[in-house]
Amino acid sequence: MIFPVANLINFIIFFRNDTPTQLVDQGEIDQAKQALGRIYKQGAQERLNEIRKEKEYIAPQRKIVRFIELFTKKYRLPTLVAIVMMIAQQAAGYQIFSGYITEIFAIGLLNQASSTPQVLTVIFVFILMTSEIISTFFSYESPRKPYIVIGSIIVGVILLLFRITGKESFVSKSFLLIWPIPMACSLSYLPYLITPETLPAKVESIASTSHWLFAFLSVQFYPNAVDALGVQGLFILMGLVVICGAISLAFTLVETEEKNKDQVLKEYKDKYDEIMHLNSSSSSKN
């Protein structure tokens, strides 16, 4: 209960203003400038001019997107890509490791009273936090697609290696300690960065709902999956799903860096046309 109360205090006392972009959108320019002055030591006016210019560009094109439009050529592929990213994220163990990593590290230990699982968990969390902090320094200024594709493949390979090396060996547990590094650079939070740059708010909400749905299902049914497949079998399945997801993203994901939504959606439309053309050509040959 302490954290929600602290968060509420933050929003009431310290972070009462809306974001500068939203303030500009509401016509509250002076408040937006004050907010930017708190964020930037220098260049607040320049940033305000950029936001106002962006608003002038977006406003005439803004329209309400109906859910039925998600099935049109314009939104079909980007919506599917967003959902694939969320599936791959959860298959990579994003929520499973949050709840069960200590139990996974304890597998195969003869001495059940050993503190090794707890120690490995602390190391695992430290590596994950450090990797995510470091990755933020380049993810906003760099192309995102290579990171999310290559990082996802490495994550999938690590899950497969856990099976190959044997669940009781320390080597397999060492592979899991490497997992946070490629995960932080790919499926950890990049999907949350790419999706808003690609989709309208209503479609973005579908991706967010998909995230929480797959998160709930992965954590809720992890014990059942372990009973049915064993940890090693489950990790094989997870690794294969992540790798397949990464391969599909390599062909369908559009780079969003330094592009507005219109440009991104046009690329998705062109890519969709290309995929449909290849499918029709393949069908005609068959």
N, C-alpha and C positions, 0 to 999 in steps of 0.2 A: 504493500500500500504506500510505502514511503516514496517510491519513484513517481507514481502518478501525481501525488500531492506536490512533490518538488517540481514536476513538469508544469502543473497548473500554476504554481507560484511564478515560475519563469515567464509564462505567457501573460500573466496578469501584471507583473511588476516590470520585468526586464525586456520582454519582447512583445510589447503591446501593439507595435505598428505592423502593418502588413508588409509584404515584400515590395521593394522599389518598383518592380515591373507592374505589380497589381495596383500600386498607388498611382502610377502614371496612367494605367488603363482606366482608373476611376477619375482621372483629371485632377488629382491632388498632387500637383507638381512640387509645391514647397515641401510637403511632407516626404515626398520621394527623394528630394535633394538632401534633406536632413538625414534620412536613412542611409543614403549613399555616402554621406560624409562620415557616418559612423563605421562604415565598412571599409572605405578607401581613405588612406591618409592623403593621397594625391589623386587627381584625375576624376573626382566625383562628378564635376560638370560634364566632362567628356563622356563618361559612362551614362549620364542622364540623357545627353544628346543621342547616344546610340540607342537607348531604350525608346526614346520618342520617335526616332526614325524607324525603328523596327515596328512600333505600334502603327505608324502611318502606313507601313507596307502590309501588315497583317489585317488591320481592321476592315478594309474593303473586301477581303477574301474570306472573312470569318463567316461561318454558317454552322447551323446545327446539323450534326451528322446523326441520322436515324439508324437504329440497329439493323434495319433491313439493308442499308447500304454496305454493311460489312461483308455482304455476300457478292458485292459488285467487284468488277475487275480492279478498281482503284484501291480497295482496302483488303481484298481477300488474302493476298500473299503476305503483306506486312502483319496482318492479324495472326495468321498461321505461324509466322516466324516468331512473333512475340510469345505465343503459347509454347512453341518448341523450346525456346530459351528457358522458360519456366520449368518445363518437364525435365530438361537436361540439368538444370540447377538442382532440383530435388533428387534426381537420380544420382547426381554426384555426391549426395550425402550431406547437403547443406544443412538440413534440419536434423537428419538422423544422427550426425556426429555431435550436434548440440546436446542431444538427450542421452546418447548411448556410447559416447566415445570411451568413457572410463570402463564400461562393461566390455567393450571390444578389446581394449588393452589388457583386460584381465583374463581373456580367453587363453586357456592352455597353461596358466600358472599353477604349479603344483602346490605352492604355498599360498593359500587363499588369504592369509593375513598380511601378505606382502603389500608394501606401500607403492610398489612399482606402478600400478595403473594410475594412481593419483598423481605421481610425479610426472609420468608421461603425459597425462592430461594437461597439467600446468604448462609443460613445455609446448604441447600442441596448441593451446590457446594463446600462449605468448607469441609463437611463430605466426599464427593466423592474424593476430592483432597487428603485429609489426609489419607483416606483408601487406595488409590492407591499408595501413597508414602510408607506407612507402609507395604503393601503387597509385594512390590519389595524386601524386606529384606529376605523373606523366599521362594518366588516363584522360584528363580533360583536354590536353593539348596534342594528343597523338591519335593516329588512326585506331579505331576500336576493334574492327573486324579481325585483324590478325591475332590480337590478344585473345579474343573470345574463342576463335576456332582452334588455334594452336594450344592455348591453355586448357581448353576442354578435352582435347585429345590426350594431353599429358595426364590430366586428372583421371580419365578413363583407363589409361595404361597403368597408373598407380593402383587403381582398384583391382585390375586383373593381376598385377604382380603380387598383391596380397594373397591371392589364391595359389599362385605358382610357388611361392616361397614357403607356404604352409602356415596355418594360422597360429601354431604354437611357437614358431621361431621368432627370435628378436628381430631378424631381418625384415619380416613382414610388418612388424610394428614400426620399424624405422621408415619403411616406405610411407606409412600413414603420417609420419612426422613431416614428410616432404609435401604431402597433399595440400596444406594451406597455401603454399607459395603459388603454384599455378592456379589454384582456385581463386585466390585473392585478385589475380590479374585477369580473370576471365569471367566466371559465372557468379562470383560473389555479389558484385553490385553493378557491373557493367550493363546487365539487362535493364536495371532501373534507370540507367543513364541513356541507353539507346531508345527505349520504348517511348518516353515523352518527346524525343527528338524526331520520332517517326510517325506517331499516331495522334489523332484527335483525342481529347480528354475522355470521351465516351468509350472509345476503343481501348484506350489505356486502362480504363477501369476493368475491362475484361481480362487484360493481361495480369493486373493486380489480383483479381479474383482467382485466376488460374493459379497464381503463385501460392496463395493461402490454401486453396483447395488441395493442391499437390503436396504442400507442406503438411497439412493435417493428415492426409492419407498415408504419406511416407512414415510419419512418426507413429500414427495409430496402428498401422499394420506391420511395422517392422518386426515385433516379436512373432507374429504369425508367419511372416516370410522366413524368419530364421528357423522356426520349427519345421517348416516345409522344405527349405532348401539348404539350411545350414548357413553360417556366416559366409563361408567361402563361396558357396553357390550363389548367394544373394549378391555378393560383391562382383561375381562374374556377370550377372544380369545387369547390375547397375553400371559396370564399366562398359558393357556393350551398348547399353542405351545411350550413355553419354557420348561415346565415340560415334555412334550412328547419328545422334543429334548434331555433333560438331561437323560431320561430313555434310549433312543436309544444310547446315548454316553456311558452310563454305560456298555452296552453290546458290543460296537464296538470300542471305543477309546482305543488305546494302549499307555501305559505309556512310555514316551520318556526319562525320566531322566537317565543320565549316559549311554545312548545307542547311537551307531552310526546309520545312516540311514539304513544300510543293516540289522542290527538287528531288527529295528523297522518294516521295510517292510516285513521281514520274519514273524514276529509276526502277521502282518496284513494278510499275505497270509494264515497262519495257521488258523487264526480266520475266514477268508473268507471260507476256506474249511470246517470248522466246521459248519458255518451257512448254507452252501449249503447242507451239509450232513443232518443236522436237517430238512431242508426244504424238501429234497427228501424223508426222512423217514416219515415225516408227510404226504406227498402226497401219498406215497405207502399205508399207513394205511387207508387214506380216500378212 
